[in-house]
Structure formats: C-alpha cells, structure tokens
Amino acid sequence: MEEKRLVQGNDFPFEESAEVELKAHNRLSFSQLTQTEIEKKLFQPCSRTICAFLNRNHECDLYLGVRDDGRIVGHPMFSDQMDHFRQNLVRLLTEEFSPPVDDYRYSLHFIPVETENSTFIVDVPAVSIQEKHILLAPPNQCYCEKAIQSKKDTAPHYVIQIHIKSWKKDRDTNKFEIWPYYMNEEEKCFTRYTGSNQEINHLQVVTNTFTDLRSLST
C-alpha cells in the first residue's frame, strides 16, 4: 500500500474486491473467537481470507481495522501488541496451515491511524522482548492483551495490513512443481471471488489443479 494519510472515521482508500478484504476485527483464527461469537457467527476469522488469497495466487491485501462500510477504525497497539500479532500470524501460517506457508508469500505492515489523541501519543518499546507471547482461548488473555485494555484511548492506532504474494517455484521450500492449494486451521480450503471467500472441496481442488497444469502447458 502506498503511503497514505489514514484518519479515524474517514473512508478507507480501497473497496473490497477479489484482491482486497476489509475487516474491523483482528482475530486471526477460530481459537481467538469466543463460543458466543462462533455460535452466532458474529465474526469470520482472518484465516479464511488469508487461505483464499493464497489459493488465488495473486497479489492481495487484507486490511484489519476497517469496517465493511469502509470507515477507518484502527486497532490500539503498542510494540508488545504488534509483536504478539506477528508471532500469532507466523504460528498460524507455519504450524496450522497445510502445507506450511513460506515466509516470502506474505508480509505484515502496521499503518498509523490519526486519532483525536494522536498528538499526545508516544509509543513505548516492548517490555518483554525475550518473552514469547501466548495465544490463549477467550476469555483468557496474554499479558500484553490485558495491558492494552486500560490504554485503548491513548494508545497509537493502526490498520494492520497482511499482504499476500504470488507463488514462486524457485522459492518454494516444499519443492512443489505447481502452486499448492492451502487448507487453514479448520482443515478447509477456500478460494476468492469478487469480494467474498468460497469454500471448495477436494474434488474442486483436483479439478482446479488440472486446469492450472493445462494453462501452463499452453
């Protein structure tokens, strides 16, 4: 994303499409949802969109901290919370996705958001840079998640950008001959259409793979 001035309450410069998804929340996986949120389907975890973008095999962007109507909200974060989010994203993609996602296929960016309190905000370094953050099922929280609760109004706000890149055969550590189809932590496979994700079954994955192979030979 080009350097743009993001202001809380203003409209985001991009709309949802086959290559762009906007989400107000920042829940990466189902393990970060409460039972009520799952039962009432209040949120869809980011892992579904990430999976769909990876399987689309194009340059795509997921922006967290932007409502569906395009209004910028942002997420309050200090260095600790950024570090926690980064660790959870790496763990999700390398330990829970199948096959594991190579690190060249994604990048993570924190885009500053101007708020009413922006002038008075001073970020602080991580207080425990050596300590591994803990992903706990709600309502339990890592220490850094508890720490931000009382500072939400004064903490710096950011839109979180997860940029997905296309597959490169010469950089693939799994030694695949063609780009793979990924499953997320639910062991489900998704692909992306205009502004929405769609689950595909194993037969569709096989069919799509043969189609991809034919396109390479023509």
Secondary structure in CASP SS format (residue, H / E / C, confidence):
PFRMAT SS
TARGET T0000
AUTHOR 0000-0000-0000
METHOD secondary structure of the structure
MODEL  1
M C 1.00
E C 1.00
E C 1.00
K C 1.00
R C 1.00
L E 1.00
V E 1.00
Q C 1.00
G C 1.00
N C 1.00
D E 1.00
F C 1.00
P C 1.00
F C 1.00
E C 1.00
E C 1.00
S C 1.00
A C 1.00
E C 1.00
V E 1.00
E E 1.00
L E 1.00
K E 1.00
A C 1.00
H C 1.00
N C 1.00
R C 1.00
L C 1.00
S C 1.00
F H 1.00
S H 1.00
Q H 1.00
L C 1.00
T C 1.00
Q H 1.00
T H 1.00
E H 1.00
I H 1.00
E H 1.00
K C 1.00
K C 1.00
L C 1.00
F C 1.00
Q C 1.00
P C 1.00
C H 1.00
S H 1.00
R H 1.00
T H 1.00
I H 1.00
C H 1.00
A H 1.00
F H 1.00
L H 1.00
N H 1.00
R H 1.00
N C 1.00
H C 1.00
E C 1.00
C E 1.00
D E 1.00
L E 1.00
Y E 1.00
L E 1.00
G C 1.00
V E 1.00
R C 1.00
D C 1.00
D C 1.00
G C 1.00
R E 1.00
I E 1.00
V C 1.00
G C 1.00
H E 1.00
P E 1.00
M C 1.00
F C 1.00
S H 1.00
D H 1.00
Q H 1.00
M H 1.00
D H 1.00
H H 1.00
F H 1.00
R H 1.00
Q H 1.00
N H 1.00
L H 1.00
V H 1.00
R H 1.00
L H 1.00
L H 1.00
T H 1.00
E H 1.00
E H 1.00
F C 1.00
S E 1.00
P C 1.00
P C 1.00
V C 1.00
D C 1.00
D H 1.00
Y H 1.00
R H 1.00
Y E 1.00
S E 1.00
L E 1.00
H E 1.00
F E 1.00
I E 1.00
P E 1.00
V E 1.00
E E 1.00
T C 1.00
E C 1.00
N C 1.00
S H 1.00
T H 1.00
F H 1.00
I C 1.00
V C 1.00
D C 1.00
V C 1.00
P C 1.00
A C 1.00
V C 1.00
S C 1.00
I C 1.00
Q C 1.00
E C 1.00
K C 1.00
H C 1.00
I C 1.00
L C 1.00
L C 1.00
A C 1.00
P C 1.00
P C 1.00
N C 1.00
Q C 1.00
C C 1.00
Y H 1.00
C H 1.00
E H 1.00
K H 1.00
A H 1.00
I H 1.00
Q H 1.00
S C 1.00
K C 1.00
K C 1.00
D C 1.00
T C 1.00
A C 1.00
P C 1.00
H E 1.00
Y E 1.00
V E 1.00
I E 1.00
Q E 1.00
I E 1.00
H E 1.00
I E 1.00
K C 1.00
S C 1.00
W C 1.00
K C 1.00
K H 1.00
D H 1.00
R H 1.00
D C 1.00
T C 1.00
N C 1.00
K C 1.00
F C 1.00
E C 1.00
I C 1.00
W C 1.00
P C 1.00
Y C 1.00
Y C 1.00
M E 1.00
N C 1.00
E C 1.00
E C 1.00
E C 1.00
K C 1.00
C E 1.00
F E 1.00
T E 1.00
R E 1.00
Y E 1.00
T C 1.00
G C 1.00
S E 1.00
N E 1.00
Q E 1.00
E E 1.00
I E 1.00
N C 1.00
H H 1.00
L H 1.00
Q H 1.00
V H 1.00
V H 1.00
T H 1.00
N H 1.00
T H 1.00
F H 1.00
T H 1.00
D H 1.00
L H 1.00
R H 1.00
S H 1.00
L H 1.00
S H 1.00
T C 1.00
END
